[in-house]
Every structure is written in C-alpha cells, then in structure tokens.
C-alpha cells in the first residue's frame, strides 16, 4: 500500500530533497511551504512519479495550519508520515544584544509551528494506531555554542518535545524520532546572516553536508521494519567535530 508523507518547509533545502527522495520511492506527498511558486514547480517535477498536493501556509499561524490540514482532499487526508522540517535561525547575536523579532521568529517557527502541525495530524494517527513522526532538529539541540542562545534553546525544545511525543504515543504504536544535522549547505545561513556574502563563507574550505544526504537518512528511518524506530540521529559532515570545531582547508 502506498503511503502518504506530509512535509513542512518543502520549498527548499532538506524539505525539498526529502520530497524528491520520497517520490523516488513511491511515497505520495503533501508539500507545505510559504512560497507557492516553488511548491508548484516541485509538484510539476514530481507528479509523474507520485500523487502530490500542495498547501501554502505559515506554520506560525495555528488557524491557517488547522484549516489547511482539515481541508485536505480525501485522497491525501490519511497521513502516514509527518516530517516536521520547517525551521529557521535568525541572527547570531550575544544574548545581551539579541533582537526580539529574531527570538520570536525562532520560537514561533521551530517550536510552536512544529506543535501546531503535529496537533492537527496526530489524532488521525492515534485513531488508526499507526504512523511515524520525524522532527528535524539540529546539533544545536545537543550542545550550546557562543551566540547560539535562543536558536539552541529552540532546538533543545524540539528534542524534548520529540522525546515527550515518543513516550505519549508509545501506546498507539506510533514511531517518533529526530534527525539532527550539523552543517548543511542550504538557504539556512542566508536567513541567519541576513545576506548571501556572509552565508557563502560558512561553507568554504570544507565539504558540508548536502540536503540530499539528510533526505537519504530520513528515508532510511521511514523505511525500517515496523519493529524498528530510529529515535535520535546526530549527523555531521566529516570535517565537523562539533558545533564550533570544523576542519577547513587553508
């Protein structure tokens, strides 16, 4: 039986690559994001392989999230796999000069957005007593680094919520896990540093993880036998030892 996956943040980076990888393995898709043109382009690209439906909303808007998910067409309204991928980092300031707008964006998207989407989908999984949820965390959820403060806090929250989900949903046989990447070459740094020049420097001198690397890991997690759940995965590129140590070529 063909499964259906619901992927947030599907317009770029890990979300987009995961959609492509899932399509290659015959998993139907509900793709969510804020940029309809990108969703349309991805749907056109993948629709020759699987069924694709797109939803445009901001995960911070709990009413829009609920309306979009409850309004799914019948052929897409049974979600077997939820990939909570939408997330961001804004700014890289020490706590004493942090921007409240940046803080709000990180907490609202990384934490509350994940909860809003999950709340709308989990009831159908508990009713069926089946399903799998993968939350995309970060190595920043495992350690705290200078000027990481609120971003690290939001990703620590993602891991705590993931563990709480796994405990609470255990009686229903629902798999819950987290994939926690280190440095991945995506648009992430362009948002964080608020410009391409600084962002490009982040990935120079070494080979960072690529979005498709993480997509492969996510697919591996969802393709395990029913009795196997990959609960927590931390992945770095070879050059990265932790959040602050990266071997770069001179």
N, C-alpha and C positions, 0 to 999 in steps of 0.2 A: 504493500500500500504506500502510495506517495505521500510524504509528509509535507507540511507547510511550516515555513520559518518566518518569524516576524523580526525584522532587523531595524533598529533605530540608528540614526546617523549614517544612513546608507548612501549619501551623496558623494562621499569621498573616503579616502584612506582605508582603514580596516573594514568599515562597514561595506563599502563598495566592493572591496576584494572578497569579502565573505559572501556577498551576494553572487558574485561571479563563480566562486568555488562551489557554492551550494547548487547553483544552476547546472554546473558540470556534473553534479552527482544526483540530478533529477529531484531536487527539493524545490517545491513551489515556494513563491516568495511574496511577502507583504513588505514593501520597502518604504521606509519613513524618513522624512527629512524636511528641511525648510526651503529647499531650492527646487521648485517644480521642474525647471528646465533640465536639471541634472537627473532627476528621477525619470523624466520622460525619455531622456537619452539612454539611461540604463535599462529601462523597460524595453525599449526598442531593440537593444542589443541582446537581451536575454530571452525575449518572448518566443524565439524559435526553439528554445530548449525546454522551458517550463512555463507554467502559468505565473503571471506577475501582476500584482496590484500595487498601486502607489497611494500613499497618504501624505499630505502636506500639513504639518502642524509643528508647533514648538513644544517640546516636552515640558517646558516650564508652565504651560497653560493647561491646568488639570481638566478644565471643561472641554477644551478642544481635544485633548487626549481621549477622554471618555467618549465624546461624541464620535470621534473617528473610529474607535475600536468597536463600539456597539453598532455602528453603521456599516460594518464590513459586509460585502456581498456573501451570500450563503456558501459559495464555493471556497471562500477564504476565511470563514469565521471559526474554523477549528484550528487553533494554533498549537502545533506540536512542539515547536522550538522557539524560545524567545531569546534573542541576542540583544541585551541592553548595552548598546555600544555608544550611544550619544554621550558626549562629554567634552570638556574643554579645560584649558588653563588660560587664565588672563593675568598678564603681568608677571613680573619676577621681582617684587619689591620686598624689602625687610618689613617686618610686621609694623614697625613704628611709622612707616610712610605708606602703608598699603592703601589701595583705592577701594572704597566701599562698594562701588559699582562692580569692580572686578570680583570682590568677595561674593557679592550677591549672585553674579553670573555663575561662578563655580559651584556654589552650594545649590542653587536652583536647578542647574542642569545636571551636575554629576550625582547629586543625592536625591533631591525631590523629584526630578524628572524620571529617574530610574524607578522611584517608588510609584509615581503616577501611572506609568506604563504597566508596571508589574501588577498593581492593584486592579487594573482593568482586564488583565489576561489570566491571572492566577485562578479566579473562581471556576473558569471552564476546565482548567487542568485538574483542580481538586474534585470536580464533579465526575470527570472521566477516570480519575486516579491514574493519570499518566501525563507525561510532559517533561520538558527539560528547559532549564533556565541557565544561561551563561551570562554573567555580568563581566563587562570588560573593565578591569581595574587598572593597576599600574604598579610598577616597582615603587612608586611614591606612596603606595599603600602599605609597603613593608618597612620603610625607613623614612626618616625626615632629613632633609638637606637644607643648607642655608638658603633663605629666601623662598623656600617651598611652602612654608607655613599653612595657609588656607587650602592650597591645592592638595598638599599632602594630607591635610585633615579630611578633605572631601573623599580622597581615595582610601584612606583608612576607614572612613564610614562605609564605603562601598563593600569593603571586605567584611566588616562587622555585619552589615545587612545581609550579605551573601551567606555568612555562617548562620545567622538567625533564620533566614529562609530555609536553609537546608534542614535545620532542626524542626521547624514548624511544619514543613511539607513532607517530612520523612514518613508520617503515617499514610500518606497518599501515594507513595512510590514515585514521587517526582524528583528527578535529578536536579541538583543545583550546584554550580561551580563558578569559579572565577578564573579568567585568563589575565595575567598581569605582565604586560610588556614593559621592557626598558625603552631605550631609544629607538623609535620607529620613524622612518623618513616619510612624513605625511605633511598636511597643511597645519598640523597641530602647532608647530613652532611659529608659524606665521601669525597665528592668532595670539599666541603667548607674548611674542616680542613686538607685536603690532607693526609688522613690516617684513618684507622679504629679505632685505640685506642682512639683518642680524640673524634671521632664521636660517638662511643658507649656510652661515658659518657654523651652526650647530652640527651639521652633518659632514663637515670637511675633515679630511685626514684619516678617515676610517670608514668601514662599511657598516652602516647602520642596518637594523632590521628593516625589512620591507613589508608593506601591508599584506602582501600575499603570503609571507612567512607566518603571520599571525592567523590569517584565514585558514591556512593548512592545519594549524594547531586546533583551531575552533572546529573544523570539520572532523579532525581525528577524535575530538572529545564527543561530538554528537553521533559518531558512527561506531562507538563502542557497544558491545553486547549489553542487553538490558541489566545485567547484574553488575556492570562496571560504571562507576561515576568518577570522573577526574575532578576532584573537589577544588583544587587550588594549584594553578600552574604559574610559575615565575619564569620568564624567558628574557635573556639578554642577547645582544649580538656578542660575538667572540671578543671584540675589543673592549667591552664594558664589564667592569668588575662589580661596580655598584653605582649608586646614583651620582657619585662625584668622581669616580676614577674611570677614565676612558683612555685607552692607549691610542694615541694619534701619531701618524707619520709626520716627521718634521719636514 
